[in-house]
């Protein structure tokens, strides 16, 4: 990240105000990579029964058995989409993935307050099931699916990964899970309108939605990130996860610290000249695939 971009983000502070959201998005759009005409996008594949259960597939050339990177957007559980008119987001992530030789997938999911916990991990399960059945026809390897979630999307990826009841026959069906700026234990987060819209007010529901123990026990390769300019809630969640990880494993978690970034900028930067997160994702995927057990071994 250039000093100029870093200074502009720092001036916005850490709270998710309309000014921060709009200014960050405008700034990141100004440095986004141009559209790559060699990347083919097929849109709005229906992976579930709800109108928001849609995904876009991005590929370049004629890939065969390629790793699949699935991006799950944020939006405080109540908003957000895989793409919007006139915006490079989040086609930027699908395009970047395709340029790396992956299959890029961007998806939408059901939103609160019309839908509540556990609709997030349920939608992740439906998406994984659809991809395992269909991504081969698009050049992807159904055994190499990676889920990447940001903010509320990270919560859904974490919940799916951590809770075995959402897995088909006990198999999560993914090669890795990446969570940037997530909430892993909603019982320790101060109440806010977004969490109330999704979880409701029941302490029992919040307890059911805890992810930390399941993430610690998971055999799925994991990568977490937190941004220097993330709001306090996300900083606290990253710190709590790190403490729990160390207590259980005697080691620091696979946690990336994104210096100079705020809550939005890491995902919006992917594919740009100032991309800080993309190279880390690519390294994680390469290592996870290299260490994956050989089928039938």
N, C-alpha and C positions, 0 to 999 in steps of 0.2 A: 504494500500500500504506500502511495506517495505521501510525503509530509503534508502536502496540500489537502489531500482527501482526508487524511487522519485528523487534521486540524478542524476541518469543516464538520466532521462527525462529532468530535469532542465538544464543539460549541453547542451541539444539540442536547447535550446531557444524556441522561439514562432513562428518564421516564417516558413511557410510550404515549406521548401526547400526539394530537393530530399534526402538529408542526413537525415533530420528529419523523413520524411515519411518512408524511407527504414529502418532506425535504430529502430524506434519505432515499426514497424511491426515485425522486427526480434526479438526484445526484448519481445514483447507481445506473439509472437508465442512460445517462449521458456518457457513461464509459462502457456500456454493454457492447459485447462483440456484435458485429454485423450479422445479419442473417446469412447462413451458409446454404446456398442453393443445392448443394450436394446432399444435404440431410433431408430425407423424406419423412413427412409426418402424416400418420393416419390418425384421425381424431374420433373421439367419443365412442370408443368401444365400451359397450355396456357390460360391466363385470358383476352387477347385482341388480336387484329389482327396483331400487329407488332411482329417481331421476338424476340424483347427484352421484350415483355409482358409475362414473365414466372415467376413462383413461385414454391418454394420447400416447402413441408409440413413435419414437424417433429413431431412425437408423440411417446409416451412411453406407453406400455400396451394397454388397451382398454378403452380409455377415453370416457366419455359420457357428452355431453353438457358442455364441458370444455371452459374456456376463451381462446381467440385466440390473440396471440401477433405477430404482423406483423412488421418485421424489413425492413426499407428502407435505403439502403446504401448511403454513400456520394460519392464524386468524382468530385466536382466542376462543376457539370452539364454535363461534357464532358467525364467522365470515371467512372469506378467502376463496380462491379458485385456482385451478391449474394454469389458467391463462386469462387474459382480458384484452379487449380491443385496444390497439395502439400501445401496448406495453410489451417489453421483451420478456417479462416474467410470467410464468416460469419455463417458457420455451428455452430460455438460456441454459437451463440445467439439462434438459433433454438433448439440446444441440451439443453441449459440451460432452455429454456421455457418448453420443454417437461419434464424435470426433476422436474419442479415445479408443474406439473399436468396440464399445459396449452397445447394448440396446438401451436407450433412454425411455423411461416411462414417467409421465406426470399424471397425477390423478386428483380427483375430488372425492369428497365423502360427505356423509350426512352431517347436518349442523344442528346445534342447540339454538334456541330452546325447544324446537319441535322434536328433537331427538336427544336422548340422554345416555349417560354411561349405562351399558358398555357398547354403545353403537360404534365408537371409534375402533376398538380392536375387532369387533364383528366385521366392520368394513374392510379392515386389513386382512382378515381371514378370507373374506370373499375375493379380494383382489389377488391374494397369493394363490388361491385355488384356481382362479381364472387364468392367471399367468402360467401356472404350471401346466395347465391343459392346452394353452393356446400360443404361448410365446415362441415355441419352436417353429411355427409357421412363419414367423417374422425374423427368424435368424437367431433367436435367443436360446440359451440353455436353461431349461427349467430347474436344473440343479444348481444354478449360479445366480439366484435372485438376492439382491441386496436392497433393504429398505432404508431410505434416508428421510428422516422427518425433522422439521424445524418448528420450534415452539409447540403449539397444539398438535402439529403433525408429529413432533418428537414424542409427545405424550402418548399418542395412538400407537406409534411404533414400539415404544417401551412397553405399553400395556399388552400388545399382541405378543411380543417376545417373552415377556415375563410370566404370562398366565397360560398354563398348559390347556385350560379348558377351551381355548380358541384354536387349538391345533388339531388338525386331522390325524387321528390315531396316534396322538402324542408327538407328531413330527411338525415342527414349525414351518418346514418347507423353505427355509431361507438360508443363504450362505453367510449372511452378516446383517447386522442392524447398526445404523448410525444415527445418533441423536444429537442435534445441535440446539442448545438453549431449551432444555426440557424441564418438566416438573415430574419428579419421580416418586414423591410422597405427598399427595394432596392434603394429608392430615396435618402437615407441618407448614402449609402455606396459609398466610392470612386470608380470610374470606375476601372475595372480590366478585363483581357481577358476572364475570366470564365463567369462573369456576362454579358459581351458584347456578348459572344457566345450564351447565353440563352435568354436574354431579348432584345438584340439589342441596338440601340442608342436612341430610341424614348422616350422622357420624359413621354409621355402619356402611353406607355406600362409599364414603371416603376411605374407610379401612379396606374395603374390598378392592379399591382401585390402586392401592399401594403397589409399586413396581420394584422397589429396591431389593427385597429378598429374592424375587424371581429372577431379576437381572444377575444377582450374585451367583445364583445356582445355574444359570443358563449355560449351555455348551455352545451356543451361537457366538461367533466372534462379534465383539462389540467395540464401538468407538463413540466417545462422547466429546462434545466441545462446549465451551462457554466463552462468551465475548467479554472483553475488557469493559465495554460500556453497556453490558446487559443490565436490566433493572435488578434491584436488590433481591427480589424473589428468586430469580434464576441463578444469581450468584450464590445464594444460600442453598439452593437445591444441589448445585454442583459441589459445594463444600460438604454437604451432608452425605452425598453419594460417595465422595472421596473418603470421608471418615469411615463410612460403613464398609467400603471396599477394603481399606487398610486393616480394619479390625478383623475382617473375615479372612483375608488373603495375605496380610503382611506385606502388601505392596500398593503402590499408587495405581489408580485405575487408568485405563487407556483414555485419558482426558486431554484434549487439545485446548490450549489457551490462545485465543485469537486476539492478539494485541491490536489496539486501535479500532476494532470493529464494535458496532452496536448490535442490537437485537436483529435487525433486518439485513444488514450489509453482507454477512458471509454468504448467504444463499444468493442474494442479488448480484454479488461479485463473480459468481462462478462463470467461467468462460471469458472473463474480461482480462485486460492487461494487468489488473490489480487483484487477480484471483488469489486468495490465500487458502481457501478451504478445498478447492478442487484437487490440487496436487496431493493433499493429505488423504482425501477420499481415494484417489487412485492408488496410493501406496498401501492403504489399508486393504483395499480389495485384492491387490496383487498378493499381499502377504497371506490374507485369509484363504485365497485359492491355492497358494503354494503349500499351505499347511493342512489343507482339507484332506481327510482320509480318502484313500482310493476306493472307489466303488467295488464291493466284493472282497475287499482285503480283510 
